[in-house]
């Protein structure tokens, strides 16, 4: 698994920073949204759209 570098980890967890979630579709088209709820509880995991009742997370390395 890829680990998030310390500088990026600290930036993700800085509440003052704006956060953007971006993906690229299979056709190569990018899609990006401003996401206020992005955090990294460890340098091996990111959480997007954190909700006390439901958390969506994935490893930093894409699964195939």
PDB file of N, CA, C, O and CB in Angstrom:
ATOM      1  N   UNK A   1       0.839  -1.175   0.000  1.00  0.00           N
ATOM      2  CA  UNK A   1       0.000   0.000   0.000  1.00  0.00           C
ATOM      3  C   UNK A   1       0.888   1.243   0.000  1.00  0.00           C
ATOM      4  O   UNK A   1       1.944   1.277   0.632  1.00  0.00           O
ATOM      5  CB  UNK A   1      -0.957  -0.005   1.216  1.00  0.00           C
ATOM      6  N   UNK A   2       0.433   2.256  -0.722  1.00  0.00           N
ATOM      7  CA  UNK A   2       1.143   3.527  -0.779  1.00  0.00           C
ATOM      8  C   UNK A   2       0.817   4.323   0.476  1.00  0.00           C
ATOM      9  O   UNK A   2      -0.342   4.390   0.888  1.00  0.00           O
ATOM     10  CB  UNK A   2       0.767   4.327  -2.061  1.00  0.00           C
ATOM     11  N   UNK A   3       1.832   4.925   1.085  1.00  0.00           N
ATOM     12  CA  UNK A   3       1.598   5.757   2.269  1.00  0.00           C
ATOM     13  C   UNK A   3       1.554   7.228   1.864  1.00  0.00           C
ATOM     14  O   UNK A   3       2.305   7.673   0.996  1.00  0.00           O
ATOM     15  CB  UNK A   3       2.699   5.518   3.341  1.00  0.00           C
ATOM     16  N   UNK A   4       0.672   7.963   2.504  1.00  0.00           N
ATOM     17  CA  UNK A   4       0.553   9.402   2.265  1.00  0.00           C
ATOM     18  C   UNK A   4       1.770  10.082   2.891  1.00  0.00           C
ATOM     19  O   UNK A   4       2.028   9.887   4.079  1.00  0.00           O
ATOM     20  CB  UNK A   4      -0.793   9.979   2.858  1.00  0.00           C
ATOM     21  N   UNK A   5       2.530  10.879   2.122  1.00  0.00           N
ATOM     22  CA  UNK A   5       3.673  11.590   2.697  1.00  0.00           C
ATOM     23  C   UNK A   5       3.228  12.505   3.847  1.00  0.00           C
ATOM     24  O   UNK A   5       2.112  13.026   3.832  1.00  0.00           O
ATOM     25  CB  UNK A   5       4.393  12.415   1.609  1.00  0.00           C
ATOM     26  N   UNK A   6       4.100  12.696   4.835  1.00  0.00           N
ATOM     27  CA  UNK A   6       3.775  13.498   6.018  1.00  0.00           C
ATOM     28  C   UNK A   6       3.255  14.893   5.667  1.00  0.00           C
ATOM     29  O   UNK A   6       2.289  15.364   6.266  1.00  0.00           O
ATOM     30  CB  UNK A   6       4.997  13.624   6.900  1.00  0.00           C
ATOM     31  N   UNK A   7       3.893  15.552   4.699  1.00  0.00           N
ATOM     32  CA  UNK A   7       3.475  16.912   4.323  1.00  0.00           C
ATOM     33  C   UNK A   7       2.042  16.907   3.790  1.00  0.00           C
ATOM     34  O   UNK A   7       1.261  17.802   4.114  1.00  0.00           O
ATOM     35  CB  UNK A   7       4.435  17.504   3.259  1.00  0.00           C
ATOM     36  N   UNK A   8       1.692  15.917   2.984  1.00  0.00           N
ATOM     37  CA  UNK A   8       0.336  15.802   2.440  1.00  0.00           C
ATOM     38  C   UNK A   8      -0.635  15.422   3.549  1.00  0.00           C
ATOM     39  O   UNK A   8      -1.727  15.984   3.632  1.00  0.00           O
ATOM     40  CB  UNK A   8       0.285  14.758   1.297  1.00  0.00           C
ATOM     41  N   UNK A   9      -0.254  14.478   4.401  1.00  0.00           N
ATOM     42  CA  UNK A   9      -1.076  14.047   5.539  1.00  0.00           C
ATOM     43  C   UNK A   9      -1.449  15.249   6.409  1.00  0.00           C
ATOM     44  O   UNK A   9      -2.615  15.421   6.764  1.00  0.00           O
ATOM     45  CB  UNK A   9      -0.324  12.983   6.386  1.00  0.00           C
ATOM     46  N   UNK A  10      -0.469  16.075   6.748  1.00  0.00           N
ATOM     47  CA  UNK A  10      -0.716  17.257   7.579  1.00  0.00           C
ATOM     48  C   UNK A  10      -1.603  18.270   6.855  1.00  0.00           C
ATOM     49  O   UNK A  10      -2.445  18.912   7.482  1.00  0.00           O
ATOM     50  CB  UNK A  10       0.613  17.915   7.977  1.00  0.00           C
ATOM     51  N   UNK A  11      -1.422  18.415   5.549  1.00  0.00           N
ATOM     52  CA  UNK A  11      -2.233  19.343   4.769  1.00  0.00           C
ATOM     53  C   UNK A  11      -3.684  18.879   4.698  1.00  0.00           C
ATOM     54  O   UNK A  11      -4.603  19.691   4.814  1.00  0.00           O
ATOM     55  CB  UNK A  11      -1.660  19.494   3.360  1.00  0.00           C
ATOM     56  N   UNK A  12      -3.896  17.570   4.507  1.00  0.00           N
ATOM     57  CA  UNK A  12      -5.255  17.023   4.461  1.00  0.00           C
ATOM     58  C   UNK A  12      -5.975  17.290   5.776  1.00  0.00           C
ATOM     59  O   UNK A  12      -7.156  17.638   5.773  1.00  0.00           O
ATOM     60  CB  UNK A  12      -5.225  15.508   4.165  1.00  0.00           C
ATOM     61  N   UNK A  13      -5.290  17.134   6.883  1.00  0.00           N
ATOM     62  CA  UNK A  13      -5.914  17.263   8.196  1.00  0.00           C
ATOM     63  C   UNK A  13      -5.975  18.693   8.724  1.00  0.00           C
ATOM     64  O   UNK A  13      -6.493  18.924   9.816  1.00  0.00           O
ATOM     65  CB  UNK A  13      -5.182  16.418   9.171  1.00  0.00           C
ATOM     66  N   UNK A  14      -5.454  19.654   7.963  1.00  0.00           N
ATOM     67  CA  UNK A  14      -5.518  21.054   8.367  1.00  0.00           C
ATOM     68  C   UNK A  14      -6.910  21.596   8.029  1.00  0.00           C
ATOM     69  O   UNK A  14      -7.255  21.730   6.855  1.00  0.00           O
ATOM     70  CB  UNK A  14      -4.400  21.895   7.664  1.00  0.00           C
ATOM     71  N   UNK A  15      -7.698  21.903   9.041  1.00  0.00           N
ATOM     72  CA  UNK A  15      -9.077  22.355   8.842  1.00  0.00           C
ATOM     73  C   UNK A  15      -9.174  23.661   8.058  1.00  0.00           C
ATOM     74  O   UNK A  15     -10.225  23.958   7.488  1.00  0.00           O
ATOM     75  CB  UNK A  15      -9.751  22.526  10.177  1.00  0.00           C
ATOM     76  N   UNK A  16      -8.105  24.440   8.018  1.00  0.00           N
ATOM     77  CA  UNK A  16      -8.132  25.719   7.309  1.00  0.00           C
ATOM     78  C   UNK A  16      -7.944  25.561   5.800  1.00  0.00           C
ATOM     79  O   UNK A  16      -8.226  26.493   5.048  1.00  0.00           O
ATOM     80  CB  UNK A  16      -7.060  26.632   7.859  1.00  0.00           C
ATOM     81  N   UNK A  17      -7.475  24.407   5.349  1.00  0.00           N
ATOM     82  CA  UNK A  17      -7.227  24.188   3.925  1.00  0.00           C
ATOM     83  C   UNK A  17      -8.505  23.803   3.194  1.00  0.00           C
ATOM     84  O   UNK A  17      -9.319  23.044   3.719  1.00  0.00           O
ATOM     85  CB  UNK A  17      -6.169  23.106   3.729  1.00  0.00           C
ATOM     86  N   UNK A  18      -8.682  24.326   1.981  1.00  0.00           N
ATOM     87  CA  UNK A  18      -9.762  23.871   1.103  1.00  0.00           C
ATOM     88  C   UNK A  18      -9.361  22.519   0.546  1.00  0.00           C
ATOM     89  O   UNK A  18      -8.179  22.243   0.339  1.00  0.00           O
ATOM     90  CB  UNK A  18     -10.048  24.901  -0.052  1.00  0.00           C
ATOM     91  N   UNK A  19     -10.365  21.675   0.303  1.00  0.00           N
ATOM     92  CA  UNK A  19     -10.075  20.334  -0.185  1.00  0.00           C
ATOM     93  C   UNK A  19     -10.884  20.061  -1.441  1.00  0.00           C
ATOM     94  O   UNK A  19     -12.062  20.409  -1.526  1.00  0.00           O
ATOM     95  CB  UNK A  19     -10.377  19.277   0.896  1.00  0.00           C
ATOM     96  N   UNK A  20     -10.242  19.437  -2.408  1.00  0.00           N
ATOM     97  CA  UNK A  20     -10.860  19.084  -3.673  1.00  0.00           C
ATOM     98  C   UNK A  20     -10.722  17.575  -3.863  1.00  0.00           C
ATOM     99  O   UNK A  20      -9.646  17.016  -3.652  1.00  0.00           O
ATOM    100  CB  UNK A  20     -10.213  19.869  -4.860  1.00  0.00           C
ATOM    101  N   UNK A  21     -11.805  16.922  -4.259  1.00  0.00           N
ATOM    102  CA  UNK A  21     -11.778  15.509  -4.592  1.00  0.00           C
ATOM    103  C   UNK A  21     -11.888  15.421  -6.101  1.00  0.00           C
ATOM    104  O   UNK A  21     -12.851  15.922  -6.682  1.00  0.00           O
ATOM    105  CB  UNK A  21     -12.928  14.709  -3.873  1.00  0.00           C
ATOM    106  N   UNK A  22     -10.912  14.790  -6.747  1.00  0.00           N
ATOM    107  CA  UNK A  22     -10.919  14.702  -8.203  1.00  0.00           C
ATOM    108  C   UNK A  22     -10.720  13.262  -8.650  1.00  0.00           C
ATOM    109  O   UNK A  22      -9.946  12.510  -8.058  1.00  0.00           O
ATOM    110  CB  UNK A  22      -9.832  15.602  -8.804  1.00  0.00           C
ATOM    111  N   UNK A  23     -11.430  12.898  -9.701  1.00  0.00           N
ATOM    112  CA  UNK A  23     -11.289  11.579 -10.313  1.00  0.00           C
ATOM    113  C   UNK A  23     -11.206  11.763 -11.820  1.00  0.00           C
ATOM    114  O   UNK A  23     -11.502  12.836 -12.345  1.00  0.00           O
ATOM    115  CB  UNK A  23     -12.478  10.634  -9.926  1.00  0.00           C
ATOM    116  N   UNK A  24     -10.801  10.707 -12.506  1.00  0.00           N
ATOM    117  CA  UNK A  24     -10.779  10.700 -13.966  1.00  0.00           C
ATOM    118  C   UNK A  24     -11.576   9.488 -14.416  1.00  0.00           C
ATOM    119  O   UNK A  24     -11.313   8.365 -13.985  1.00  0.00           O
ATOM    120  CB  UNK A  24      -9.308  10.668 -14.533  1.00  0.00           C
ATOM    121  N   UNK A  25     -12.547   9.720 -15.282  1.00  0.00           N
ATOM    122  CA  UNK A  25     -13.376   8.629 -15.786  1.00  0.00           C
ATOM    123  C   UNK A  25     -12.630   7.754 -16.778  1.00  0.00           C
ATOM    124  O   UNK A  25     -11.528   8.093 -17.207  1.00  0.00           O
ATOM    125  CB  UNK A  25     -14.622   9.181 -16.432  1.00  0.00           C
ATOM    126  N   UNK A  26     -13.224   6.639 -17.138  1.00  0.00           N
ATOM    127  CA  UNK A  26     -12.594   5.717 -18.089  1.00  0.00           C
ATOM    128  C   UNK A  26     -12.388   6.355 -19.453  1.00  0.00           C
ATOM    129  O   UNK A  26     -11.537   5.912 -20.225  1.00  0.00           O
ATOM    130  CB  UNK A  26     -13.433   4.461 -18.237  1.00  0.00           C
ATOM    131  N   UNK A  27     -13.171   7.405 -19.759  1.00  0.00           N
ATOM    132  CA  UNK A  27     -13.013   8.121 -21.028  1.00  0.00           C
ATOM    133  C   UNK A  27     -11.985   9.245 -20.926  1.00  0.00           C
ATOM    134  O   UNK A  27     -11.770   9.978 -21.891  1.00  0.00           O
ATOM    135  CB  UNK A  27     -14.352   8.691 -21.478  1.00  0.00           C
ATOM    136  N   UNK A  28     -11.346   9.384 -19.758  1.00  0.00           N
ATOM    137  CA  UNK A  28     -10.322  10.412 -19.569  1.00  0.00           C
ATOM    138  C   UNK A  28     -10.854  11.749 -19.105  1.00  0.00           C
ATOM    139  O   UNK A  28     -10.074  12.679 -18.900  1.00  0.00           O
ATOM    140  CB  UNK A  28      -9.583  10.609 -20.830  1.00  0.00           C
ATOM    141  N   UNK A  29     -12.169  11.875 -18.931  1.00  0.00           N
ATOM    142  CA  UNK A  29     -12.758  13.140 -18.507  1.00  0.00           C
ATOM    143  C   UNK A  29     -12.600  13.316 -17.000  1.00  0.00           C
ATOM    144  O   UNK A  29     -12.964  12.430 -16.227  1.00  0.00           O
ATOM    145  CB  UNK A  29     -14.245  13.206 -18.903  1.00  0.00           C
ATOM    146  N   UNK A  30     -12.054  14.465 -16.581  1.00  0.00           N
ATOM    147  CA  UNK A  30     -11.902  14.710 -15.143  1.00  0.00           C
ATOM    148  C   UNK A  30     -13.219  15.152 -14.504  1.00  0.00           C
ATOM    149  O   UNK A  30     -14.094  15.705 -15.171  1.00  0.00           O
ATOM    150  CB  UNK A  30     -10.824  15.772 -14.899  1.00  0.00           C
ATOM    151  N   UNK A  31     -13.343  14.902 -13.217  1.00  0.00           N
ATOM    152  CA  UNK A  31     -14.487  15.362 -12.437  1.00  0.00           C
ATOM    153  C   UNK A  31     -13.929  15.790 -11.080  1.00  0.00           C
ATOM    154  O   UNK A  31     -13.200  15.032 -10.442  1.00  0.00           O
ATOM    155  CB  UNK A  31     -15.606  14.234 -12.292  1.00  0.00           C
ATOM    156  N   UNK A  32     -14.268  16.994 -10.641  1.00  0.00           N
ATOM    157  CA  UNK A  32     -13.752  17.492  -9.366  1.00  0.00           C
ATOM    158  C   UNK A  32     -14.858  18.197  -8.591  1.00  0.00           C
ATOM    159  O   UNK A  32     -15.711  18.868  -9.170  1.00  0.00           O
ATOM    160  CB  UNK A  32     -12.562  18.448  -9.594  1.00  0.00           C
ATOM    161  N   UNK A  33     -14.827  18.032  -7.273  1.00  0.00           N
ATOM    162  CA  UNK A  33     -15.768  18.709  -6.387  1.00  0.00           C
ATOM    163  C   UNK A  33     -15.004  19.271  -5.196  1.00  0.00           C
ATOM    164  O   UNK A  33     -13.975  18.725  -4.795  1.00  0.00           O
ATOM    165  CB  UNK A  33     -16.897  17.742  -5.918  1.00  0.00           C
ATOM    166  N   UNK A  34     -15.509  20.360  -4.635  1.00  0.00           N
ATOM    167  CA  UNK A  34     -14.968  20.840  -3.370  1.00  0.00           C
ATOM    168  C   UNK A  34     -15.623  20.004  -2.279  1.00  0.00           C
ATOM    169  O   UNK A  34     -16.849  19.913  -2.206  1.00  0.00           O
ATOM    170  CB  UNK A  34     -15.226  22.391  -3.162  1.00  0.00           C
ATOM    171  N   UNK A  35     -14.806  19.402  -1.440  1.00  0.00           N
ATOM    172  CA  UNK A  35     -15.327  18.535  -0.378  1.00  0.00           C
ATOM    173  C   UNK A  35     -14.787  19.022   0.958  1.00  0.00           C
ATOM    174  O   UNK A  35     -13.585  18.943   1.210  1.00  0.00           O
ATOM    175  CB  UNK A  35     -14.937  17.039  -0.623  1.00  0.00           C
ATOM    176  N   UNK A  36     -15.647  19.513   1.792  1.00  0.00           N
ATOM    177  CA  UNK A  36     -15.221  20.022   3.085  1.00  0.00           C
ATOM    178  C   UNK A  36     -14.887  18.938   4.084  1.00  0.00           C
ATOM    179  O   UNK A  36     -14.217  19.194   5.085  1.00  0.00           O
ATOM    180  CB  UNK A  36     -16.273  20.894   3.649  1.00  0.00           C
ATOM    181  N   UNK A  37     -15.352  17.718   3.817  1.00  0.00           N
ATOM    182  CA  UNK A  37     -15.140  16.628   4.773  1.00  0.00           C
ATOM    183  C   UNK A  37     -14.170  15.590   4.233  1.00  0.00           C
ATOM    184  O   UNK A  37     -14.563  14.472   3.900  1.00  0.00           O
ATOM    185  CB  UNK A  37     -16.466  15.964   5.121  1.00  0.00           C
ATOM    186  N   UNK A  38     -12.906  15.966   4.150  1.00  0.00           N
ATOM    187  CA  UNK A  38     -11.854  15.018   3.790  1.00  0.00           C
ATOM    188  C   UNK A  38     -10.874  15.004   4.952  1.00  0.00           C
ATOM    189  O   UNK A  38     -10.453  16.057   5.432  1.00  0.00           O
ATOM    190  CB  UNK A  38     -11.141  15.404   2.425  1.00  0.00           C
ATOM    191  N   UNK A  39     -10.514  13.814   5.400  1.00  0.00           N
ATOM    192  CA  UNK A  39      -9.554  13.668   6.495  1.00  0.00           C
ATOM    193  C   UNK A  39      -8.714  12.428   6.254  1.00  0.00           C
ATOM    194  O   UNK A  39      -9.068  11.571   5.444  1.00  0.00           O
ATOM    195  CB  UNK A  39     -10.275  13.584   7.869  1.00  0.00           C
ATOM    196  N   UNK A  40      -7.612  12.343   6.957  1.00  0.00           N
ATOM    197  CA  UNK A  40      -6.741  11.174   6.900  1.00  0.00           C
ATOM    198  C   UNK A  40      -6.455  10.749   8.337  1.00  0.00           C
ATOM    199  O   UNK A  40      -5.615  11.353   9.005  1.00  0.00           O
ATOM    200  CB  UNK A  40      -5.408  11.478   6.112  1.00  0.00           C
ATOM    201  N   UNK A  41      -7.151   9.708   8.824  1.00  0.00           N
ATOM    202  CA  UNK A  41      -6.900   9.252  10.188  1.00  0.00           C
ATOM    203  C   UNK A  41      -5.538   8.588  10.360  1.00  0.00           C
ATOM    204  O   UNK A  41      -5.030   8.491  11.477  1.00  0.00           O
ATOM    205  CB  UNK A  41      -7.975   8.294  10.605  1.00  0.00           C
ATOM    206  N   UNK A  42      -4.947   8.132   9.258  1.00  0.00           N
ATOM    207  CA  UNK A  42      -3.593   7.573   9.278  1.00  0.00           C
ATOM    208  C   UNK A  42      -2.971   7.876   7.927  1.00  0.00           C
ATOM    209  O   UNK A  42      -3.647   8.382   7.031  1.00  0.00           O
ATOM    210  CB  UNK A  42      -3.596   6.016   9.579  1.00  0.00           C
ATOM    211  N   UNK A  43      -1.685   7.569   7.770  1.00  0.00           N
ATOM    212  CA  UNK A  43      -1.041   7.847   6.486  1.00  0.00           C
ATOM    213  C   UNK A  43      -1.302   6.740   5.468  1.00  0.00           C
ATOM    214  O   UNK A  43      -0.665   6.696   4.416  1.00  0.00           O
ATOM    215  CB  UNK A  43       0.460   8.026   6.681  1.00  0.00           C
ATOM    216  N   UNK A  44      -2.245   5.841   5.785  1.00  0.00           N
ATOM    217  CA  UNK A  44      -2.625   4.787   4.841  1.00  0.00           C
ATOM    218  C   UNK A  44      -4.108   4.832   4.474  1.00  0.00           C
ATOM    219  O   UNK A  44      -4.591   3.953   3.760  1.00  0.00           O
ATOM    220  CB  UNK A  44      -2.289   3.428   5.424  1.00  0.00           C
ATOM    221  N   UNK A  45      -4.841   5.853   4.956  1.00  0.00           N
ATOM    222  CA  UNK A  45      -6.280   5.910   4.699  1.00  0.00           C
ATOM    223  C   UNK A  45      -6.762   7.348   4.617  1.00  0.00           C
ATOM    224  O   UNK A  45      -6.302   8.223   5.350  1.00  0.00           O
ATOM    225  CB  UNK A  45      -7.050   5.163   5.787  1.00  0.00           C
ATOM    226  N   UNK A  46      -7.718   7.571   3.686  1.00  0.00           N
ATOM    227  CA  UNK A  46      -8.403   8.850   3.597  1.00  0.00           C
ATOM    228  C   UNK A  46      -9.882   8.603   3.813  1.00  0.00           C
ATOM    229  O   UNK A  46     -10.397   7.541   3.465  1.00  0.00           O
ATOM    230  CB  UNK A  46      -8.140   9.547   2.228  1.00  0.00           C
ATOM    231  N   UNK A  47     -10.569   9.584   4.389  1.00  0.00           N
ATOM    232  CA  UNK A  47     -12.011   9.518   4.583  1.00  0.00           C
ATOM    233  C   UNK A  47     -12.614  10.722   3.876  1.00  0.00           C
ATOM    234  O   UNK A  47     -12.154  11.852   4.041  1.00  0.00           O
ATOM    235  CB  UNK A  47     -12.396   9.493   6.111  1.00  0.00           C
ATOM    236  N   UNK A  48     -13.650  10.464   3.085  1.00  0.00           N
ATOM    237  CA  UNK A  48     -14.333  11.530   2.357  1.00  0.00           C
ATOM    238  C   UNK A  48     -15.796  11.504   2.742  1.00  0.00           C
ATOM    239  O   UNK A  48     -16.416  10.442   2.787  1.00  0.00           O
ATOM    240  CB  UNK A  48     -14.158  11.376   0.815  1.00  0.00           C
ATOM    241  N   UNK A  49     -16.343  12.666   3.018  1.00  0.00           N
ATOM    242  CA  UNK A  49     -17.750  12.755   3.379  1.00  0.00           C
ATOM    243  C   UNK A  49     -18.029  12.156   4.741  1.00  0.00           C
ATOM    244  O   UNK A  49     -19.031  11.467   4.930  1.00  0.00           O
ATOM    245  CB  UNK A  49     -18.595  12.070   2.342  1.00  0.00           C
ATOM    246  N   UNK A  50     -17.144  12.417   5.692  1.00  0.00           N
ATOM    247  CA  UNK A  50     -17.274  11.843   7.030  1.00  0.00           C
ATOM    248  C   UNK A  50     -18.619  12.177   7.646  1.00  0.00           C
ATOM    249  O   UNK A  50     -19.063  13.325   7.614  1.00  0.00           O
ATOM    250  CB  UNK A  50     -16.153  12.339   7.933  1.00  0.00           C
ATOM    251  N   UNK A  51     -19.250  11.183   8.195  1.00  0.00           N
ATOM    252  CA  UNK A  51     -20.538  11.302   8.848  1.00  0.00           C
ATOM    253  C   UNK A  51     -20.477  10.379  10.059  1.00  0.00           C
ATOM    254  O   UNK A  51     -20.037   9.238   9.919  1.00  0.00           O
ATOM    255  CB  UNK A  51     -21.736  10.936   7.876  1.00  0.00           C
ATOM    256  N   UNK A  52     -20.893  10.817  11.224  1.00  0.00           N
ATOM    257  CA  UNK A  52     -20.800   9.962  12.409  1.00  0.00           C
ATOM    258  C   UNK A  52     -21.483   8.609  12.245  1.00  0.00           C
ATOM    259  O   UNK A  52     -21.079   7.631  12.873  1.00  0.00           O
ATOM    260  CB  UNK A  52     -21.393  10.672  13.585  1.00  0.00           C
ATOM    261  N   UNK A  53     -22.523   8.547  11.398  1.00  0.00           N
ATOM    262  CA  UNK A  53     -23.264   7.304  11.218  1.00  0.00           C
ATOM    263  C   UNK A  53     -22.759   6.455  10.055  1.00  0.00           C
ATOM    264  O   UNK A  53     -23.044   5.260   9.984  1.00  0.00           O
ATOM    265  CB  UNK A  53     -24.711   7.611  11.011  1.00  0.00           C
ATOM    266  N   UNK A  54     -22.014   7.069   9.153  1.00  0.00           N
ATOM    267  CA  UNK A  54     -21.565   6.328   7.974  1.00  0.00           C
ATOM    268  C   UNK A  54     -20.299   6.964   7.442  1.00  0.00           C
ATOM    269  O   UNK A  54     -20.276   8.165   7.169  1.00  0.00           O
ATOM    270  CB  UNK A  54     -22.662   6.294   6.879  1.00  0.00           C
ATOM    271  N   UNK A  55     -19.241   6.175   7.290  1.00  0.00           N
ATOM    272  CA  UNK A  55     -17.970   6.661   6.785  1.00  0.00           C
ATOM    273  C   UNK A  55     -17.597   5.862   5.545  1.00  0.00           C
ATOM    274  O   UNK A  55     -17.640   4.632   5.553  1.00  0.00           O
ATOM    275  CB  UNK A  55     -16.863   6.561   7.866  1.00  0.00           C
ATOM    276  N   UNK A  56     -17.228   6.569   4.477  1.00  0.00           N
ATOM    277  CA  UNK A  56     -16.775   5.928   3.256  1.00  0.00           C
ATOM    278  C   UNK A  56     -15.272   6.130   3.184  1.00  0.00           C
ATOM    279  O   UNK A  56     -14.792   7.262   3.237  1.00  0.00           O
ATOM    280  CB  UNK A  56     -17.499   6.506   1.987  1.00  0.00           C
ATOM    281  N   UNK A  57     -14.535   5.050   3.066  1.00  0.00           N
ATOM    282  CA  UNK A  57     -13.077   5.161   2.999  1.00  0.00           C
ATOM    283  C   UNK A  57     -12.535   4.151   2.010  1.00  0.00           C
ATOM    284  O   UNK A  57     -13.237   3.217   1.622  1.00  0.00           O
ATOM    285  CB  UNK A  57     -12.439   4.952   4.389  1.00  0.00           C
ATOM    286  N   UNK A  58     -11.315   4.329   1.608  1.00  0.00           N
ATOM    287  CA  UNK A  58     -10.654   3.409   0.697  1.00  0.00           C
ATOM    288  C   UNK A  58      -9.164   3.489   0.947  1.00  0.00           C
ATOM    289  O   UNK A  58      -8.674   4.479   1.490  1.00  0.00           O
ATOM    290  CB  UNK A  58     -10.993   3.731  -0.786  1.00  0.00           C
ATOM    291  N   UNK A  59      -8.426   2.435   0.548  1.00  0.00           N
ATOM    292  CA  UNK A  59      -6.967   2.504   0.684  1.00  0.00           C
ATOM    293  C   UNK A  59      -6.410   3.530  -0.310  1.00  0.00           C
ATOM    294  O   UNK A  59      -7.056   3.850  -1.308  1.00  0.00           O
ATOM    295  CB  UNK A  59      -6.319   1.099   0.450  1.00  0.00           C
ATOM    296  N   UNK A  60      -5.216   4.035  -0.031  1.00  0.00           N
ATOM    297  CA  UNK A  60      -4.631   5.050  -0.892  1.00  0.00           C
ATOM    298  C   UNK A  60      -4.166   4.457  -2.222  1.00  0.00           C
ATOM    299  O   UNK A  60      -3.931   5.201  -3.174  1.00  0.00           O
ATOM    300  CB  UNK A  60      -3.466   5.727  -0.184  1.00  0.00           C
ATOM    301  N   UNK A  61      -4.031   3.146  -2.304  1.00  0.00           N
ATOM    302  CA  UNK A  61      -3.662   2.493  -3.563  1.00  0.00           C
ATOM    303  C   UNK A  61      -4.929   1.924  -4.192  1.00  0.00           C
ATOM    304  O   UNK A  61      -5.675   1.198  -3.534  1.00  0.00           O
ATOM    305  CB  UNK A  61      -2.591   1.365  -3.332  1.00  0.00           C
ATOM    306  N   UNK A  62      -5.181   2.249  -5.469  1.00  0.00           N
ATOM    307  CA  UNK A  62      -6.417   1.768  -6.081  1.00  0.00           C
ATOM    308  C   UNK A  62      -6.464   0.239  -6.126  1.00  0.00           C
ATOM    309  O   UNK A  62      -5.443  -0.415  -6.339  1.00  0.00           O
ATOM    310  CB  UNK A  62      -6.560   2.336  -7.492  1.00  0.00           C
ATOM    311  N   UNK A  63      -7.638  -0.313  -5.928  1.00  0.00           N
ATOM    312  CA  UNK A  63      -7.820  -1.753  -6.052  1.00  0.00           C
ATOM    313  C   UNK A  63      -8.263  -2.065  -7.466  1.00  0.00           C
ATOM    314  O   UNK A  63      -8.865  -1.225  -8.133  1.00  0.00           O
ATOM    315  CB  UNK A  63      -8.848  -2.285  -5.020  1.00  0.00           C
ATOM    316  N   UNK A  64      -7.969  -3.255  -7.918  1.00  0.00           N
ATOM    317  CA  UNK A  64      -8.340  -3.637  -9.294  1.00  0.00           C
ATOM    318  C   UNK A  64      -9.158  -4.876  -9.291  1.00  0.00           C
ATOM    319  O   UNK A  64      -9.563  -5.351 -10.352  1.00  0.00           O
ATOM    320  CB  UNK A  64      -7.115  -3.842 -10.163  1.00  0.00           C
TER     321      UNK A  64
END
